[in-house]
Amino acid sequence: MSLRLTDYETLEFEPNGEVLRIWLNRPESRNAHNQQMIKEVGDIFLALNAQTEFRVAVLGGRGKSFCAGADRKETSTAASNDVEARYRGQLGRRAVRAIEDCEVVTIARVHGHAVGGGCCFSTSCDFRLATANTAFYVPEVELGVPLPWGATPRLISEVGASRARQMVMLAERIDGELAKEWGLIHEVAVDEDLLDELVSEWVKRCLALPPLSVHMAKYQMRGYAQVSRLGDISEFDGDASALAMRSDEAKARFGSFGSS
């Protein structure tokens, strides 16, 4: 089945042989994610499961940053009912789960900023490569809301509970070098030019291995990871976040965050 790469408003694609480069494409806002981008990220990674043309998907960001988090300037119409509101609240969790469960090898090419949902997008990929000065940061607690998208157990799994506490509870910012030390990324490059070279090297490593064994190895990894989902409460992340956003403090902090 051929993959349809049209009708996406916030993503740009570069297919090249067995590799599909997926670019977050809102550079004017440092690729801050709006609801449309979140939905489209989920859609494309789900669609990759229904094709055999591409073996590797590289997720990157156009412009100065990978993804600067939520687009706080976004205005959207009110949900028509509570069910629709809850669906919207679960878009992020569905998107990162689609990346995590994607059956092709996924590589995050991260530069500039990987904030909030941007950090979640990258952490959901199999392999993460970043520049030394990339800022990884989940500011939700600072904003007065809990970290959504099922990101907390994912961070615990990748960097351990101790480091996850620093990132989540203290909203600690870390750069690419420290992210590598903590295990959040696999390799670090000095700048974007070297980052592209590094990404190409990792792509070649993936493609040099037998397709079926790589596919089955990823299938095993995904299968064993299901154990951590027993009793998974991440489905309620969106509900908790929506509830917290109604507080006066969260409204004040979210509205003014980053303005100073």
Residue pairs with C-beta under 8 A, 6 or more apart in sequence:
1 50
1 51
1 52
2 51
2 53
3 20
3 47
3 48
3 50
3 51
3 53
3 54
4 47
5 13
5 15
8 40
8 43
8 44
9 36
9 40
10 24
10 25
10 26
10 34
10 36
10 37
10 40
11 22
11 23
11 24
11 25
11 37
11 40
11 41
11 44
12 22
12 23
12 25
12 62
13 20
13 21
13 22
13 23
14 20
14 21
14 23
15 21
15 53
15 54
18 53
18 54
18 55
18 56
18 207
19 54
19 55
19 56
19 57
19 58
19 203
19 207
20 48
20 54
20 56
20 57
20 58
20 104
21 57
21 58
21 60
22 44
22 57
22 58
22 59
22 60
23 60
23 61
23 62
24 31
24 33
24 37
24 41
24 59
24 60
24 61
24 62
24 66
24 67
24 121
25 31
25 62
26 32
26 33
26 34
26 37
26 62
26 71
27 61
27 62
27 63
27 64
28 63
29 68
29 71
29 73
30 61
30 63
30 64
30 65
30 67
30 68
30 112
30 113
31 37
31 61
31 62
31 63
31 65
31 66
31 67
31 68
31 118
32 67
32 68
32 69
32 70
32 71
32 72
32 73
33 41
33 67
33 69
33 70
33 71
33 117
33 118
33 121
34 71
34 74
35 74
35 76
35 88
35 91
38 91
38 92
38 95
38 117
39 91
39 95
41 95
41 98
41 99
41 121
42 91
42 94
42 95
42 97
42 98
43 98
45 57
45 95
45 98
45 99
45 101
45 102
45 106
46 98
46 102
48 54
48 57
48 102
48 103
48 104
49 101
49 102
49 103
49 104
54 104
55 104
55 105
55 206
55 207
55 211
55 214
56 104
56 105
56 106
56 107
56 203
56 206
56 207
57 102
57 104
57 105
57 106
57 107
58 106
58 107
58 108
58 109
58 199
58 203
59 99
59 106
59 107
59 108
59 109
59 121
59 122
59 125
60 66
60 108
60 109
60 110
60 111
60 199
61 67
61 109
61 110
61 111
61 112
61 118
63 112
64 112
65 111
65 112
65 113
65 114
65 118
66 108
66 109
66 110
66 111
66 112
66 113
66 114
66 118
66 121
66 122
66 134
67 113
67 114
67 115
67 117
67 118
67 121
67 122
68 112
68 113
68 115
68 118
69 113
69 115
69 116
69 117
69 118
69 137
69 139
70 116
70 117
72 254
72 255
72 257
72 258
76 88
79 85
79 88
85 242
86 238
86 239
86 242
89 148
89 238
89 239
89 241
89 242
90 235
90 238
92 117
92 120
92 148
92 149
92 238
93 148
93 149
93 150
93 234
93 235
93 237
93 238
95 121
95 149
96 120
96 121
96 123
96 124
96 149
96 150
96 151
96 154
97 124
97 150
99 106
99 121
99 124
99 125
100 124
100 154
100 222
100 225
101 222
103 215
103 218
103 219
105 126
105 127
105 206
105 214
105 218
106 124
106 125
106 126
106 127
107 125
107 126
107 127
107 128
107 129
107 199
107 202
107 203
107 206
108 121
108 122
108 123
108 125
108 127
108 128
108 129
108 130
109 129
109 130
109 195
109 196
109 199
110 122
110 128
110 129
110 130
110 131
110 134
110 176
110 185
111 130
111 131
111 134
111 192
111 195
112 131
112 134
112 135
113 134
113 135
113 137
114 121
114 122
114 130
114 134
114 135
114 136
114 137
115 135
115 136
115 137
115 138
115 139
116 137
116 138
116 139
116 140
117 149
119 136
119 137
119 138
119 151
120 138
120 149
120 151
120 154
122 128
122 130
122 136
122 185
123 151
123 154
123 155
123 158
123 184
124 154
126 218
127 186
127 202
128 179
128 184
128 185
128 186
129 185
129 186
129 187
129 188
129 189
129 195
129 198
129 199
129 202
130 136
130 176
130 179
130 180
130 185
130 188
130 189
130 195
131 176
131 188
131 189
131 190
131 191
131 192
131 195
132 175
132 176
132 177
132 188
132 189
132 190
132 191
133 175
133 176
134 175
134 176
134 179
135 173
135 174
135 175
136 167
136 173
136 174
136 175
136 176
136 179
136 184
137 167
137 171
137 172
137 173
137 174
138 147
138 151
138 155
138 167
138 168
138 171
139 171
139 257
140 146
140 147
140 148
140 168
140 171
140 241
141 147
141 168
141 169
141 170
141 171
142 171
142 253
142 257
143 250
143 253
143 254
143 257
144 244
144 247
144 249
144 250
144 253
144 254
145 241
145 244
145 245
145 250
145 254
146 237
146 240
146 241
146 244
147 168
147 237
148 237
148 238
148 240
148 241
149 234
149 237
150 232
150 234
150 237
151 168
151 237
152 164
152 168
152 234
153 228
153 232
153 234
155 163
155 164
155 167
155 168
156 164
157 225
157 228
158 183
158 184
159 167
159 182
159 183
159 184
160 183
163 182
163 183
163 184
166 172
167 174
174 182
174 184
176 185
176 188
177 188
179 185
179 188
180 186
180 187
180 188
186 202
187 198
187 202
189 195
189 197
189 198
206 214
244 250
245 251
245 254
